């Protein structure tokens, strides 16, 4: 019968168990019994509350990694080895017996000694087994080494091992073994790919519970440990008030405008997964196509890896002993806060959470919670949580996370700031709504407030320029643009340039518009390229517009707006050419025809398609195409926009002058 709750492959490759909780022995030799008893004693003392460890005999270790395929213990008597280990462990005081499991791995026999944290810590063991009166030491694991505890380490061992962590104690609230859900236990074992539920293995429920070490014996019967009631019952809150996750979304930065509250209950692993699914749906992914670059620029409001680590760490390191407060996640417009109770255990200080700092290896508050979360791959190795949050935020281009707690260590808070692009988008949307409902000054004030959070955002400056101009403040629009010109550190600085050029063109100040256009910083997205090309077109700089469209041909051919404007530019250039260059005029017009047709295929916009058909009809007429093609194009335009008088007028004029005999002039433009 299988007795190891962990997947053997995950153990050997340290996928769900930290490498410091493993020890490999190439084979069984004369020195092995002494080494094994010392390591069993050290793992049982569980100095850092990691819940012991594993000793694997039959696999060599080099540089902290297993050497595979295994050496195996083929030439050893496995029964004799197990008997010797058990006999030696009787010399540990108080007596401690590990779980010994013969296994076959990659076709070779190995022996796995599972050493969970002992209930009667501290333990001491003889240094040498073959000496009549050997020295006795309290052994601990420091990193991946077994060593005798001395000095301060010995003092700490005596202090910390006097108390079993709360999650590994038996429950005192009258819970029985049948309180546990066998189906949840089996789902857990299936999730971690444990051999206990491998095909063909039909372990009784109680045997599974014992193998997981989630029961404690008292007065001749077995009762659940607290860890079992956190992971393997449908409602842990009946035993631990506060064992839930609450997510609250606020509409403002001070928490006065409550939008939604969600509560996640059930086994803690289910709470984590459901809460993370909810948070991931809340976090928007923003994708930008960068010109002349194959890769897209992808960012998230809050990177999933940082959210996951913050929530899982909170579940792992909070207390479930007499703490009625739930784990709280507060969502504000521009930040997320993950709050757990109480604060860090003694030995961890604020300086350890500063950039460049590291959390010292102090004993954990919950050893079994962490072990199960690692088995489920929800948590990683010891000490990796804070660095991972920092790394994921940095990779996303987000501000550094903030970690804080009060002097009395009553709480611990992780603050994840929203990506600057999200702040910008949120502010632009909110301001657009205020503008639409007539709150023009509030819309501008909202943009200025957002600019305080993202002080060098070209997108915010661009929108302020547009709104100032529309609100009659052309002077204020110019002053805002001058601020941009004076600050070379502004991001996406081409955007306020685009906005200012649009304002000047609308004011018919073409000279100043062209001056700004010629000093325009390089665009960063395809849409920006299109906007700049259109501004050249509106300024009657058709050759410059055509060059921009042509050099980005591969990027814009899927964009109906860009294709339409590209076609218009070609027709405009054809118009400017003299009759002596008739072949070039025809070439440009034919190109324009193909682009109009492509724009129609790409677009689902009724108005744009109507104008495409209209300009297509006029271009076909000038090329002396068959009357049926011209008539059909005019018909499509009038069908889509029946109230557009220009379509009817030009169609009637074309018919009146004999269809293909009518000499087309490039005179009409899209209004």
Rosetta blueprint (number, residue, H / E / L):
1 X L
2 X L
3 X L
4 X L
5 X L
6 X L
7 X L
8 X H
9 X H
10 X H
11 X H
12 X H
13 X L
14 X L
15 X L
16 X L
17 X L
18 X L
19 X H
20 X H
21 X H
22 X E
23 X E
24 X E
25 X E
26 X L
27 X L
28 X L
29 X L
30 X L
31 X L
32 X H
33 X H
34 X H
35 X H
36 X H
37 X H
38 X H
39 X H
40 X H
41 X H
42 X H
43 X H
44 X H
45 X H
46 X L
47 X L
48 X L
49 X L
50 X L
51 X L
52 X L
53 X E
54 X E
55 X E
56 X E
57 X E
58 X L
59 X L
60 X E
61 X E
62 X E
63 X L
64 X L
65 X E
66 X E
67 X E
68 X L
69 X L
70 X L
71 X L
72 X L
73 X L
74 X L
75 X L
76 X L
77 X L
78 X H
79 X H
80 X H
81 X H
82 X H
83 X H
84 X H
85 X H
86 X H
87 X H
88 X H
89 X H
90 X L
91 X L
92 X L
93 X E
94 X L
95 X L
96 X L
97 X L
98 X L
99 X E
100 X E
101 X E
102 X E
103 X E
104 X E
105 X E
106 X L
107 X L
108 X E
109 X E
110 X E
111 X E
112 X E
113 X E
114 X E
115 X E
116 X L
117 X L
118 X L
119 X L
120 X L
121 X L
122 X L
123 X L
124 X E
125 X E
126 X E
127 X L
128 X L
129 X L
130 X L
131 X L
132 X L
133 X L
134 X L
135 X L
136 X E
137 X E
138 X L
139 X E
140 X E
141 X E
142 X E
143 X L
144 X L
145 X E
146 X E
147 X E
148 X E
149 X L
150 X L
151 X H
152 X H
153 X H
154 X H
155 X H
156 X H
157 X H
158 X H
159 X H
160 X H
161 X L
162 X L
163 X L
164 X L
165 X L
166 X H
167 X H
168 X H
169 X L
170 X E
171 X L
172 X L
173 X L
174 X L
175 X L
176 X L
177 X H
178 X H
179 X H
180 X L
181 X L
182 X H
183 X H
184 X H
185 X H
186 X H
187 X H
188 X H
189 X H
190 X H
191 X H
192 X L
193 X L
194 X L
195 X H
196 X H
197 X H
198 X L
199 X L
200 X L
201 X L
202 X L
203 X L
204 X L
205 X H
206 X H
207 X H
208 X H
209 X H
210 X H
211 X H
212 X H
213 X L
214 X L
215 X E
216 X E
217 X E
218 X E
219 X L
220 X L
221 X E
222 X E
223 X E
224 X E
225 X E
226 X H
227 X H
228 X H
229 X H
230 X H
231 X H
232 X L
233 X L
234 X L
235 X L
236 X H
237 X H
238 X H
239 X L
240 X L
241 X L
242 X L
243 X L
244 X L
245 X E
246 X E
247 X E
248 X E
249 X E
250 X E
251 X L
252 X L
253 X L
254 X L
255 X L
256 X L
257 X L
258 X E
259 X E
260 X E
261 X E
262 X E
263 X E
264 X E
265 X L
266 X L
267 X L
268 X H
269 X H
270 X H
271 X H
272 X H
273 X H
274 X H
275 X H
276 X H
277 X H
278 X H
279 X H
280 X H
281 X H
282 X H
283 X L
284 X L
285 X E
286 X E
287 X E
288 X E
289 X E
290 X L
291 X L
292 X L
293 X L
294 X L
295 X L
296 X E
297 X E
298 X E
299 X E
300 X E
301 X L
302 X L
303 X L
304 X H
305 X H
306 X H
307 X H
308 X H
309 X H
310 X H
311 X H
312 X H
313 X H
314 X H
315 X H
316 X H
317 X H
318 X L
319 X L
320 X L
321 X L
322 X L
323 X L
324 X L
325 X L
326 X L
327 X E
328 X E
329 X E
330 X E
331 X E
332 X E
333 X L
334 X L
335 X E
336 X E
337 X E
338 X E
339 X E
340 X E
341 X L
342 X L
343 X L
344 X L
345 X L
346 X L
347 X L
348 X L
349 X L
350 X H
351 X H
352 X H
353 X H
354 X L
355 X L
356 X L
357 X L
358 X L
359 X L
360 X L
361 X L
362 X L
363 X L
364 X L
365 X L
366 X L
367 X H
368 X H
369 X H
370 X H
371 X H
372 X H
373 X H
374 X H
375 X H
376 X L
377 X L
378 X L
379 X L
380 X L
381 X L
382 X L
383 X L
384 X L
385 X H
386 X H
387 X H
388 X H
389 X H
390 X H
391 X H
392 X H
393 X H
394 X H
395 X H
396 X L
397 X L
398 X L
399 X L
400 X L
401 X L
402 X E
403 X E
404 X E
405 X L
406 X L
407 X L
408 X L
409 X L
410 X L
411 X L
412 X E
413 X E
414 X E
415 X E
416 X E
417 X E
418 X L
419 X L
420 X H
421 X H
422 X H
423 X H
424 X H
425 X H
426 X H
427 X H
428 X H
429 X H
430 X H
431 X H
432 X H
433 X H
434 X H
435 X H
436 X H
437 X L
438 X L
439 X L
440 X H
441 X H
442 X H
443 X H
444 X H
445 X H
446 X H
447 X H
448 X H
449 X H
450 X H
451 X H
452 X H
453 X H
454 X L
455 X L
456 X L
457 X E
458 X H
459 X H
460 X H
461 X H
462 X H
463 X H
464 X H
465 X H
466 X H
467 X H
468 X H
469 X H
470 X H
471 X L
472 X L
473 X L
474 X H
475 X H
476 X H
477 X H
478 X H
479 X H
480 X H
481 X H
482 X H
483 X H
484 X H
485 X H
486 X L
487 X L
488 X L
489 X L
490 X L
491 X E
492 X L
493 X L
494 X H
495 X H
496 X H
497 X H
498 X H
499 X H
500 X H
501 X H
502 X H
503 X H
504 X H
505 X H
506 X H
507 X L
508 X L
509 X L
510 X H
511 X H
512 X H
513 X H
514 X H
515 X H
516 X H
517 X H
518 X H
519 X L
520 X L
521 X L
522 X L
523 X L
524 X L
525 X L
526 X H
527 X H
528 X H
529 X H
530 X H
531 X H
532 X H
533 X H
534 X H
535 X H
536 X H
537 X H
538 X H
539 X L
540 X L
541 X L
542 X H
543 X H
544 X H
545 X H
546 X H
547 X H
548 X H
549 X H
550 X H
551 X H
552 X L
553 X H
554 X H
555 X H
556 X H
557 X L
558 X L
559 X L
560 X H
561 X H
562 X H
563 X H
564 X H
565 X H
566 X H
567 X H
568 X H
569 X H
570 X H
571 X H
572 X H
573 X H
574 X H
575 X H
576 X H
577 X L
578 X L
579 X H
580 X H
581 X H
582 X H
583 X H
584 X H
585 X H
586 X H
587 X H
588 X H
589 X H
590 X H
591 X H
592 X H
593 X H
594 X H
595 X H
596 X H
597 X H
598 X H
599 X H
600 X H
601 X H
602 X H
603 X L
604 X L
605 X L
606 X H
607 X H
608 X H
609 X H
610 X H
611 X H
612 X H
613 X H
614 X H
615 X H
616 X H
617 X H
618 X H
619 X H
620 X H
621 X H
622 X H
623 X L
624 X L
625 X L
626 X L
627 X H
628 X H
629 X H
630 X H
631 X H
632 X H
633 X H
634 X H
635 X H
636 X H
637 X H
638 X H
639 X H
640 X H
641 X L
642 X L
643 X L
644 X L
645 X H
646 X H
647 X H
648 X H
649 X H
650 X H
651 X H
652 X H
653 X H
654 X H
655 X H
656 X H
657 X L
658 X L
659 X H
660 X H
661 X H
662 X L
663 X L
664 X L
665 X L
666 X L
667 X L
668 X L
669 X L
670 X L
671 X L
